[in-house]
């Protein structure tokens, strides 16, 4: 399996492989807005406060990926008008001043958007946010607001869309959640109560990366299939366990259609967890990160049908972390949730770097929105 970056989308004749495409580079001098040249492409530098010196590793995956179906994640956005609207890309494709009109959505959810037509004179990460409003049918997207980017020409925020499924863990995690805000233009917590509605594909399509936190209810086989299909189509998924009672069993109901599971019958185990060489455990200098906190978590069972899931964390001979491709998407499972707690973020720098590696690898970002070159 060779290592590749998530493939860029082709939008209205835009060819990211063309040397005229603004994102391609021979060196960092060819990049703008503070980007760096990585593998021939301009990429966002990882946040210096957390990730100084870390290389932007990629995860082994098939060529292609979900970006091929989500033009909003493009290396370039067309300035022309299309005959029809493309759903889930956050762009007003048909130039009628309404973003994603006619596209189904779940009332109350949010998504990123570009209001009006894209302005090629301001190639910034200028996504705004829109909210799905109730309608007679299913739901309809409201007005796009908050777009614009930075007057200085750079934005501290990424363009990736991050969803957190579940409630916060039992300990404070404000540092982790605040850091996530700087990694994505949109960060939304959803399904954070026991009364959460049925999980449907429209809820997931507005995200590039979903982080599973403290799951609050059991999920049906159909809901698990919805999640698996979304990852298989190119989504990035990072799953942690909950912390108390039977919460971990609830996580397993969500994972049924993906295959891996938490070994609840084996019982709770504690670490620390030893990290092994993998695309998400690099220390930025060619080595591997030191062990991280693991306190009362579970080992992971990986079926033989998923041979590409590699072990990245162990406690003795027990596997407690796996990473790898799932269809055209990417999957990370970790057997504990202490890596999100403030107590660990303040005392264990490797945890912050592990998260940065994971977020940047599961959902490679492109902070500059460029106009597609004329063909």
C-alpha positions in Angstrom: 0.0 0.0 0.0 1.6 3.2 -1.0 1.1 6.5 0.8 -0.8 9.2 -1.0 -2.6 12.4 -0.1 -6.3 12.6 -0.3 -7.1 13.3 -3.9 -8.4 16.7 -4.8 -11.7 17.1 -6.5 -12.3 18.0 -10.1 -14.8 20.9 -10.2 -16.2 22.2 -13.5 -13.1 21.4 -15.5 -10.6 22.2 -12.8 -7.6 19.8 -13.0 -5.5 19.8 -9.8 -2.8 17.7 -11.6 -2.2 20.6 -14.0 1.0 22.6 -13.4 -1.1 25.7 -13.7 -3.2 24.8 -10.7 -2.3 27.3 -7.9 -1.9 24.5 -5.3 1.0 22.7 -7.0 4.5 23.7 -6.2 8.2 23.0 -6.7 9.2 24.6 -3.4 7.6 26.5 -0.5 8.5 29.7 -2.4 5.6 28.8 -4.8 3.1 28.8 -2.0 1.2 31.7 -0.4 -0.6 32.5 2.8 1.9 30.7 5.0 1.6 27.4 3.3 4.4 24.9 2.8 5.2 22.8 -0.2 4.7 19.1 0.7 4.8 16.3 -1.9 4.4 18.9 -4.7 1.3 20.5 -3.2 0.9 23.7 -1.0 -0.4 22.5 2.3 -1.4 24.3 5.6 1.4 24.3 8.1 0.4 22.5 11.3 -0.3 24.8 14.2 3.1 25.9 15.6 2.0 25.9 19.2 1.2 22.2 19.1 2.9 20.8 16.1 6.2 22.7 15.5 8.5 20.7 13.3 6.1 17.8 12.6 5.9 16.6 9.1 2.5 16.4 7.5 2.4 12.6 7.1 -0.3 10.9 5.0 -2.2 7.8 5.6 -2.0 4.8 3.3 -5.2 4.7 1.3 -6.5 4.1 -2.2 -6.2 6.8 -4.8 -9.3 9.0 -4.7 -11.5 9.5 -1.7 -14.5 11.3 -0.6 -13.1 14.6 -1.9 -14.0 13.3 -5.4 -17.7 13.7 -4.4 -17.5 16.9 -2.4 -16.6 19.9 -4.6 -16.5 22.2 -1.5 -13.2 20.6 -0.5 -11.7 21.5 -3.8 -8.2 22.9 -4.5 -10.1 25.3 -6.7 -13.7 26.6 -7.0 -15.3 27.4 -10.3 -16.2 31.0 -10.8 -18.7 30.0 -13.5 -22.3 29.0 -13.1 -23.6 25.4 -13.4 -27.0 24.3 -14.7 -27.8 22.6 -11.4 -26.9 22.8 -7.7 -24.4 20.3 -6.3 -25.5 19.1 -2.8 -23.2 19.1 0.2 -20.5 21.4 -1.2 -21.5 24.7 0.4 -21.3 26.5 -2.9 -23.9 28.4 -4.9 -23.3 26.4 -8.1 -26.3 27.6 -10.1 -25.7 31.3 -9.1 -29.2 31.9 -7.7 -27.8 33.4 -4.5 -28.9 30.4 -2.4 -26.4 27.8 -1.2 -27.3 24.2 -1.6 -30.9 25.0 -2.4 -33.1 21.9 -3.0 -30.7 19.8 -1.0 -32.0 17.8 2.0 -30.7 18.5 5.5 -31.5 17.8 9.1 -33.0 20.8 10.9 -30.7 22.3 13.5 -27.5 21.1 11.9 -24.9 23.4 10.4 -22.6 23.4 7.4 -19.9 25.6 5.9 -20.8 27.7 2.9 -19.5 30.3 0.4 -22.1 33.1 -0.1 -22.7 34.4 -3.6 -20.1 33.6 -6.3 -16.6 32.9 -5.4 -14.3 36.0 -5.6 -11.0 35.0 -7.2 -9.4 38.2 -6.0 -9.6 37.1 -2.4 -8.2 33.5 -2.3 -8.7 33.0 1.5 -10.3 30.4 3.6 -13.5 32.4 3.7 -16.1 29.8 4.5 -19.1 30.9 6.5 -21.8 28.9 8.2 -25.4 28.1 7.4 -28.1 26.4 9.5 -30.7 23.9 8.3 -34.1 25.2 9.0 -37.4 23.2 9.2 -39.4 23.0 6.1 -42.5 21.3 4.7 -40.4 18.4 3.3 -37.2 17.6 5.2 -35.2 20.7 5.9 -33.7 23.6 3.9 -30.5 25.5 4.4 -30.8 29.1 5.7 -28.7 32.1 4.8 -24.9 31.9 4.7 -23.2 34.1 7.3 -19.8 34.7 8.9 -17.7 34.3 5.7 -14.7 36.5 4.9 -11.4 35.2 6.1 -8.6 37.4 7.5 -7.9 41.0 6.5 -4.2 40.2 6.8 -4.4 37.6 4.0 -4.1 34.5 6.2 -6.6 32.7 8.4 -5.8 31.0 11.7 -8.5 28.5 11.0 -8.6 25.5 8.8 -11.2 24.8 6.1 -12.0 21.2 7.3 -15.4 20.5 8.7 -15.3 18.6 12.0 -18.2 17.0 13.8 -18.1 15.6 17.4 -20.6 12.8 17.9 -21.6 12.4 21.5 -21.3 14.4 24.7 -18.0 15.6 26.3 -16.2 13.0 28.5 -16.5 12.9 32.2 -13.5 15.2 32.8 -13.0 18.8 31.5 -11.7 18.9 27.9 -11.8 22.6 27.0 -8.2 22.7 25.8 -8.9 19.9 23.3 -12.2 21.4 22.1 -10.7 24.9 21.7 -7.8 23.5 19.7 -10.2 21.7 17.4 -11.8 25.0 16.6 -8.5 26.2 15.1 -8.4 23.1 12.9 -11.7 23.6 11.1 -14.0 26.3 9.8 -16.9 24.5 11.4 -16.8 22.4 14.5 -20.2 21.0 15.6 -21.1 18.7 18.4 -24.1 16.5 17.6 -26.0 13.4 19.0 -24.9 14.6 22.5 -28.1 13.4 24.3 -29.9 10.1 24.8 -32.8 11.6 22.7 -30.7 12.2 19.6 -32.6 11.6 16.4 -32.0 8.9 13.9 -28.5 9.1 12.4 -28.9 9.8 8.7 -26.4 10.4 5.9 -27.3 14.1 5.6 -26.0 14.7 9.1 -22.6 13.3 8.2 -22.2 14.7 4.7 -21.5 18.2 6.1 -18.3 16.9 7.8 -14.9 15.9 6.6 -14.0 14.4 10.0 -16.2 13.0 12.7 -14.7 12.3 16.2 -16.8 9.9 18.3 -16.8 11.0 22.0 -19.1 10.0 24.8 -21.9 8.1 23.0 -25.2 8.7 24.7 -27.5 5.9 23.3 -27.5 2.7 21.4 -27.5 2.8 17.6 -29.4 0.5 15.3 -27.8 -1.6 12.6 -29.2 0.8 9.9 -27.6 3.8 11.7 -24.3 1.9 11.9 -24.5 1.2 8.2 -25.0 4.9 7.5 -21.8 5.7 9.4 -19.9 2.9 7.7 -21.1 4.0 4.2 -20.0 7.6 4.9 -16.5 6.5 5.9 -16.3 4.1 3.0 -17.1 7.0 0.6 -14.1 8.9 2.0 -15.0 10.4 5.4 -12.5 10.5 8.3 -13.5 8.9 11.5 -11.7 8.9 14.9 -13.4 6.8 17.6 -12.7 7.0 21.4 -14.5 5.1 24.1 -16.7 6.6 26.8 -15.7 6.5 30.5 -18.3 4.9 32.6 -20.8 2.1 32.9 -22.0 0.5 29.7 -21.1 3.4 27.5 -18.4 1.4 25.7 -21.1 -1.1 24.6 -23.0 1.8 23.1 -20.0 2.6 21.1 -20.0 -0.9 19.8 -23.5 -0.6 18.5 -22.3 2.3 16.3 -19.3 0.2 15.0 -21.2 -2.9 14.0 -21.1 -2.2 10.3 -17.5 -1.1 10.3 -16.1 -4.3 11.9 -13.7 -3.4 14.7 -15.1 -3.4 18.3 -14.1 -2.8 21.8 -13.5 -6.0 23.8 -15.8 -5.3 26.8 -15.7 -8.9 27.9 -12.0 -8.7 28.4 -12.5 -5.9 30.9 -10.8 -2.6 31.6 -7.1 -2.2 31.2 -4.7 0.6 32.0 -1.5 1.8 30.5 0.3 4.0 29.6 -0.2 3.0 25.9 3.0 2.5 23.9 2.9 4.1 20.5 4.3 2.3 17.5 5.5 3.7 14.2 2.5 4.7 12.0 1.3 7.6 9.9 -0.1 9.3 13.1 2.6 8.7 15.7 5.6 10.6 14.3 7.3 13.0 16.6 8.4 15.4 13.9 12.1 14.4 13.9 11.9 11.0 12.3 11.1 9.1 15.5 7.9 7.9 17.2 6.1 9.7 20.0 6.5 8.4 23.6 3.7 6.6 25.5 0.4 8.4 26.2 -2.2 8.1 28.9 -4.5 5.1 28.9 -6.6 4.8 32.1 -9.4 2.3 32.3 -10.0 1.6 28.6 -10.5 -1.3 26.3 -8.5 -3.4 23.9 -9.6 -3.5 20.3 -10.8 -6.4 18.2 -10.1 -6.1 14.5 -11.7 -8.7 12.2 -9.5 -10.5 9.6 -11.6 -8.8 6.9 -9.7 -5.6 7.6 -6.1 -6.4 7.2 -5.1 -2.9 6.3 -5.9 -1.5 9.8 -2.5 -1.2 11.4 -1.8 -1.2 15.2 -0.4 2.1 16.4 -0.9 1.7 20.2 -0.4 -1.3 22.6 -0.4 -2.1 26.3 1.7 -5.2 26.6 0.4 -7.6 23.9 -3.1 -5.9 23.9 -3.9 -3.7 20.9 -5.5 -0.5 22.0 -5.1 1.7 18.9 -5.6 1.0 15.1 -5.4 3.2 12.1 -5.8 2.7 8.3 -8.1 2.9 5.3 -11.7 1.9 5.2 -12.9 1.9 1.6 -11.9 5.4 0.4 -12.0 6.8 3.9 -9.8 6.6 7.0 -10.5 5.1 10.4 -8.8 5.5 13.8 -9.9 3.6 16.9 -8.4 4.3 20.3 -9.5 2.3 23.4 -9.7 5.2 25.8 -10.7 8.9 26.0 -8.2 10.4 28.4 -6.3 11.8 25.5 -8.9 14.5 25.3 -8.9 15.7 28.9 -7.3 19.0 30.0 -5.3 17.2 32.7 -3.4 15.3 30.0 -3.1 18.1 27.5 -1.4 20.3 30.1 1.2 17.7 31.1 1.8 15.4 28.1 2.7 17.2 24.9 2.8 13.9 22.9 -1.0 13.8 23.2 -1.5 17.1 21.5 0.9 16.0 18.7 -0.9 12.7 18.3 -4.2 14.5 17.8 -2.6 17.0 15.4 -1.2 14.1 13.4 -4.5 12.4 13.3 -6.6 15.4 12.3 -4.2 16.4 9.6 -4.0 12.9 8.2 -7.7 12.0 8.4 -8.8 15.3 6.9 -6.0 17.0 4.9 -6.8 20.7 4.8 -6.4 23.3 2.1 -6.8 26.8 3.6 -6.7 28.8 0.4 -9.7 28.7 -1.9 -8.4 29.3 -5.4 -10.3 30.0 -8.6 -10.0 27.1 -11.1 -7.8 28.1 -14.1 -9.5 28.7 -17.4 -9.3 25.6 -19.6 
